[in-house]
C-alpha cells in the first residue's frame, strides 16, 4: 500500500515560492523599519541609499547562508550547530565590514571615525538581522519536518486501520460462504436440486451485490438492509416459514452510515442459533432509531437464548461451541473488532440473553450521514421498501524551504 503524498500547510505548498516571499517580506520590512527610524530622527534622505545598500547586502548574504544551511540541516546536531555558528560569525563580519566601508564613504568629511570604530559600532545590526534570519530559517524547516512526520504518521495509521478493516471484512466472505455452501451441499445430498439451484442463483446475486462495496468502506443503513434482504432470501429457501423477519426502522436512521456488512453476521448467528435450533423456527427483528447524535441498532431473535451467561462467556459460547463444528469463530468477535477499528471507544456493543428465551445484540454508533457534496449519486441511500413477508414499521519529509534559492 503506497504512502499518500505529504500535503503541507498551504503557504508552504510551494517551498521555493514561500522562501522568496519570506525573503522579500523580511528584508523589505527591515529596510522600512530602518528608513522610518532615520527619517524620524531628522536624517538626510541620502541616508536611505546607505540603508538600501546594507539591506541588499544582508539579502545577498542570507541567500548564501540558505545554501550552506541546506547542507547542514540534516547533519548531526553537533556538526549543524557548530558549523552554523562559524558560518554566521563570518557572515556578520562580512556584513559589518561592508556597512563600515559604505558609511565611511557617506560620512567622509562629516565625522572622523576609523574603520574599526565603525565596524564595532555597526556590528550589532548584522548580528541581529542575520542571527534572527538563521533562527527563523531553522525553525521554519524544523516545523515543516515535524509537520511532514506527523502527516505521514497519521496517514500510515489511517492506512493501517483501513487494511485491518479490509482484513476483518474479508473474513466474512469465507465465513458466510462456508455456511451457505454447506446448506447447498445438504440440499444436493437430499436430491433437492431445484432449491439448491435457486440458492446458488441467489448466492450469486448476493455476492455480486456485496462485492460492489469496497472493504472497509461505509454504506447507509438502508443499503445494509437491502443486502440483508438478499441474504435472507437465500436462507428462506432453506428454512421457508420457520424463518420470520421484522424490520422497524426510523426514516431518519435510514441515512445513517455504518461499516458495510456489519449486520449480516448478526442475522447469520440468529439463524444458526435460533431458527435452526428450534423446530418451529424463530423471528428475527431489526430495529433502528436515532437517539440524540447516535444511532441505535438492535438485532434480536426469539430463540432459546443462553441462560446465565455473561457477556464474555456468551461470546465464547456462541463463537466456539464444541458441538458446532460449522462455526468459524469470526461472527460477533469480528463485529466487535470492526467497531473498535472504525469508531475507537466511541461506540457501544452489548449482547443480552433473557432467561425465558431470546437473544439480542445492541449496537450504538455515532450518527453520521453522507456528505451532500458526494459526487456519486448512486451512493445516496436507497429507499427502504417493505417486502411482502416482512412488515416494516416506519419509525438516520521534504527538502528545506529555500532549497532552490
N, C-alpha and C positions, 0 to 999 in steps of 0.2 A: 504494500500500500504506500503510494507516494506521499511525501510530506507536502502539504499545501504551501504555496509561496508566502513569504513574510509580507504583511501589509502594515507598513509603518504609519505613524501619525501623518495626516495629510500634508502638513507643512514640510515634512521630510520625505515625502514620497519620491521626490527627485532631489537626491542629496547634493548634487552639483549645483542646482539652482538655489537650494536652500543656503549653501555655503556662500554663494555670491550675494544673495540677498542680505545675509547677516553681515558680510564684509562691508557692503556699501552702507547699510544702515548704521553699523557700529562706528566706522571711521567717519562717516558723514556727521553722525551725532557728536563725535569728539571734536571735529572741526567747528561745528556750530557753537558748541559749548565754549571753546577757547576764543572764538571770534567774538561772541557776545560778551565774554568776560573782558576782553581787551577794549572793546568799544565802550563798555560801561565804565572803565577806568580812564577814559579820555585819551586812549592811544590813537595814533595816526592810522588812517585807512591803509597806509602802506604796510603796516604790520600784518595785515591779512594775507599778504603774499608770502611772508615768512611762515605764518601758521599753515598755509596751504602746502608749502614745500615740505615742512616737517610732517604734516598729515600724510602726504603722498609717500614720504619715506617710511613712515610706520606701516602704511598699507602694503608697500612692496616687501618690507622685511617680514610681515606676517604671512605673505604668500610663500616665502622661502621657508618659514617656520612650519607651515602646514605640510610641506613636502617632507621635511625632516620628521615631524611628529607622526606622520602617517607610517613611517618606517619603524617608529619606536613604540607605538601604542599597543602592539601585540607582543612585545618582548617581555622578559621578566621584569618585575616591579623595580628591582634594584637598577637594572640597566635603563629602564624607561625614565625613572625619576632622576637618576644620576646624570645621564646624558642630556635630559631636558634642562636641568639646572645649568649645565655648562653652556649649552646652546643659547639659552635665554640670557645668560650673563654676557656672552659675546654679542648677542643681538642688541642688548641695552647699550653696550659700549659703542657699537657702530652707530646706533640711532643718536645717542648723546653727542658723539663726535660730529656727526653731520649737523645736528642742531647748533652746536657751539660754533662750527665754521660758518653756517648761514647767518647766525646772529652777529658774529664778528664782522661780517660784511655789512649787515644792516646798520649796526651801531658804530661803524668806523667813523671816527671824528666826533662822535657824540659823547661816548663814555669810554674811558680807557680801562679795559679788562684783559687779562691774559686768557689764553685758550683753556688753561687748567681751571681757572676760576669759572669760566662759562660752562665748561664740561661738568664740573661738580654741581654748579647751581642748577643746571638743566637736566641732570641725570634722573631726577625723581619722576619727570614726565614720561620718558620711555619705559622706565621701570614699572610705573603704574599701568600704562597702556598695554605694553607687551605682556606684563605679568597677568593682568586681567584677561587679555586675549587668550593666553595659553591656558589659563584655568578654565575659561569658557569652552575652549576647543576640546579639552579632555573631558570636561563634564558633559558636553553635548554628545560626544561619541560614546562615552560610557553609558549615558542614558539610552541611546539607541541600541547599544549592545544588550543591555538588560531588557529593554522592551522586546527586542527580537527573540531573546531566550525565553521570556515569559510567553510570547506569542507562540513560539514553537512548542513549548511545553503544553500550553492549552490545547493546541491543535493535535498534538500527539495523544493527549489524554482523551480528547473527543474521538479521535480515530480508534483508540484502544477500546473505548466504550462502544463505538459503532461495531467494531469487529466482534466484541463479546456478545452484543445484541444479535448480530448475524449468526454467531455460533449457536446461541440459545434458540434462535428461530429455526435454524437448520435441524436442530434436534427434534422438532415437532414433526417434520416430514416423515422420517423413518418410524417415529412413534405412531403416527396416525396410519401410515401405510401398512405397518405390521399388523395392526388390529383389523383394518379393513380387508386386507388381502386374506387374513385368516378367516374372516367371515365369508368371503367369496369362495375360499377353498372348502369351507364347510358346506356351502350350497352346492358346489360341484360334486362333492362326495355323496350328497343326498340326491344327486341327479336332478336338482332344481336348476336346470340350465337357463331358463328364461329369467328368473330373478337374478341369477349370477351375472348374466349378460347385461341386464338393466343396471345392476350395481356397478359393473365395470364402466358402463357408459356415463353414469352419474359421477363416478370417481374421476373419470377423465375431465368432465366439466368442472368439477371442484378443483382439481389440480391446476387446470388452465386458469381458473379464476384467481387462485391464491398465488400463482407464480407471477402474475402481473405486478403484484406489490413487492417492492424491494425489501429484503430482510433488514430489520432494524428501523424501517420507516413507520409512520403513523397513518392511521385511517380514521374516518369518522365512525362513531358508534353505529350509525345507520348502515355503513358499508360492512362493518364487522358482523352485524346481524344478518345481512344478506348472505355473507359467507357461511354463517351458522346454518341458515336455512338450506343451503346447498348440502352441507354435511348431514343435517337431519334428514334430508331427502334420501341420502344413501342409507342411513341407519333405519329409516322407516320401511325400507324394502325388506329388512331383516326382522324387525320386531312388530311391524304392522300396528294393530290397535293397542299393543302393550306400551308403545311409546306415545305419550301425550305431552304436548308442549303448550306453554302460555307465555306471552310477552306483554309486559306492562312498561312502556317506555314513554317518558315525557317528550313532548315535541322539542323542547329546548335541549334535552340531553342527546338528541339525535346528531347534533353538530359537534359534540364533544370529541376530541382527538384522543386516541389511545394506541399503544403498540399493536401492530397487526397480528392477527392470530392469537390474541391474548385470551379470549374466552373459549375458544374451541376445546382446549384440554379440559376445562371445567365441565363442559357439556359431555365430553367423552368419558370423563370419570363418572358423571351422574348416570350415563347409560350403562356403564360397566358394573357399577356397584349398587344401582337402584333398579333400573329397568330389567337387566338380565338376571339379577339376583332374586326377583320375585316373579311368580307365575302370572300374577295379574298385571305386572309391569309397574310403571310409576309415572308421575307427572314431573316434568322439568319446567321450572318457571324462571324467567329472567326479568328482573325489574331494574329500571334505571331512572334516576331523578337527579336534578341539580339541587344541591344543598349549599347555599351561600356561593362561595367561589370554588366549590369542589363538586365533582360528580360521583354519585354513589351507585355502584352496580352490584346486584346480588343475583347469584345463581343458586337455586335451591331445588331439591328433589324430595319426593315423598317416599324415599326408600327406607330401608331398615335403620340407617344411621350407624353410629358407632358409640355405644353406650359407655359412659365413664371414661372417655379418652381425653387426654389433654391435647392441646393444640399440637405439640411436638409429636406425641405418640400417635395422634391421628394422622399426621402427615406421613409418619413412618409406616403405619399400618396400611394406609391407602396406596403408598408407593411401592412397598416391598413385602406384600403378603406372601408367605411361603407357599400357600396353596393356589397362588395365581401366577403361574409361570409366564402368562402372556404379558404382564406388566413390564414395561421397560424402565420404569422409575424416573421419568422426566416430566410428569404432568404438573402437579402442584409445586414441586421444587423449582421447575422451570419458570413458572409464573412468578414465584417469589423473587427469583434472581433477575428476571426481566424487569420487574417493577423497581427493584433496587438499582439496576443499571440506568433505567430511564428517569427515575424521579428521586433517587437517593433516599433520604429519610422522609421526604415529603409525600408519603403515601401511607395507606393503611390496608393491611391484608389480614383477614380473620376468617377462621373456619369454625363452624358450630355444628353440633350434633345433639339433637334433643333425645331424652331418654325414651320417649314414646315413638321415635322414628323420625326420619327426615334429616337431611344434611344440607348445609348451606355454606357458601363462600361469599364473603363480602369484600369488595374492593372499593377503595375510596382514593381518588387521584385528583390532582388539580384540574379545574375545568378550563380547558384550552380549546379554542375554536380555530378553524383555518383562517389564515390572513386573507383579507379581501383582495390584496394585490397579487394573489396567486395566479400565475399565467396559465394554469391548466384548468379549463372549465370542467373537465371530467373529474377533477378532484373534489367538486362540490358534493355535498352529502346527497346520497340517493334517497328518494322519498320512501319512507317506510310504509309498505303496503301489507296488510294482514292477509296471509294465505287462508284458504278455506278452513282447514282444520285447526288453525292457530289464531284464536281471537286476540286482537290487540286492543288494549285499553289505553287511549291517549292520556296520558298524564302530563339539554346542550354543554543569522549574524552577517550583516553586510559589511561593505567597505566603509572606512571612516568618512564622515562628512568632509567635503573638501578634497576627496581623493583624486578628483580630476582637476584640482586647482593648478 
